């Protein structure tokens, strides 16, 4: 314990956005220092079951997704915003924390703040806390993702006015109404960027009889994905394995098809927002109606998503600056606040 | 924050948007309904009155959406807004807690480094002093051997005093000198054999059935004479903590000792011993406790 606190002198405080798709680390005073996919490639050594070693983490591991030989498995240890594989998550965090420090002499022992989905259960939170501890953290603070997102987006969370934030991550979408440093209403639906990819894969299989991988689906989403019919129609050439012939074939997709493919997950998100508005106390609802809701997270980058929500809800919708890093930055600011005022400034846990 | 490059960019964000809106023949109301915002907010934006909007985040968002509707590049609008943007809102905690000192605070960190540094310096200093003392001791040992060599020379010089047993009284200095001149060669050889005064005594005792009265050893500027009227344990150390005399002295003995003052003395049976220091009598009574006298003799 004492040794840990000594090592803590040589470590920085970290705010970690442990996302399903990407892990971001914000270091106090340095900003976002790490933004890597939450993917770990594991190599099996020998015949025994436990002989496993980490082959790659992050971007390198993501390149291996779906392209690995038998003895390597590339896995995403988080699913739907929570830990699916405890030990691998721990290893991944350890790797990232070490990478951020780059100090070979002392094993880093930082204070760590991890963002958790607001819908996560006690068991899931505990798993996140323990894995951060296992990765060498001195102390672990947990903060709910929408709160961190709102702080990171620069919303006036301390005001006695309702602020609504919609954080669309890789695995979950969180919607929350915040007032006076606390969450008034929050909901989490397990729809996110991954579900968009899945929807695209399913659509392509259904309509083109062709199988495409996760990475291809993600590329399609980034280039063509949109949430609202626009004036221009873009096209993209993709290759996949034709199910009938069993041979890779190339074909063309356009943005309208992708819009159709994304309908199902988008409806889920819109429903969650409508549900939240329905359950928001009227006074706060009127604040939200006046100022609008703020979109954060990678999903906010989906083209015209704000337009869709504006049309569906009749409220102003704005996209935060740099939505991908909002949560990590917000967590970082929260850590600074903890230093200044003590750990119970916000309602966490 | 990009530097404005031409005339168009230099005009404020609100004016740019208003200009574009008028070009496209939209009314404020049209824009307001498309953005689901109140018309007064659109007007406030066009007049660059961002104070009316609650936070910079919202202002930026409105500008971005507004620009998108008009088909303008949101980034140029935002960058011209950023020049005048207010700071992001402070998060005011519900309760102000007393600031807690943390291990990562700068002063605490600095203090820790200071303590560590001090400890290291002390450690180095300690090690070095130990090292020096060791070296000094080695040197001193060498010095001692040199001194011994000198002693042999010094002893041939008639400072050493040898008294003869029969007379219990003090004789005058001249007589002593004569005596010492006679016995000096003896003493010299004895000293070469062994520097301990006890051996001197023992050898003398063999020659003579009486307890030998006179013993002297070290060289030094100060003279100490102890006369014993009964047996007593005597310990004498000189200024450098060298043993001058540590032994049991017999009744009737007269110890003539030399060395450099101050002397540390312990006399086992003080009432039977008279002390004379540099020719002056010294009273041991005030330093005597339960018959044992412990004192330091100095000029």
Interface residues (C-beta under 8 A of the other chain):
Chain A: X5 X8 X9 X13 X111 X151 X153 X154 X155 X156 X157 X158 X159 X161 X180 X181 X290 X291 X292 X294 X306 X310 X314 X315 X316 X317 X318 X319 X320 X321 X333 X337 X339 X340 X341 X342 X344 X345 X346
Chain B: X35 X36 X37 X38 X53 X54 X55 X56 X57 X58 X60 X61 X62 X64 X65 X88 X89 X90 X91 X92 X93 X94 X95 X96 X97 X98 X99 X100 X102 X103 X104 X105 X109 X112
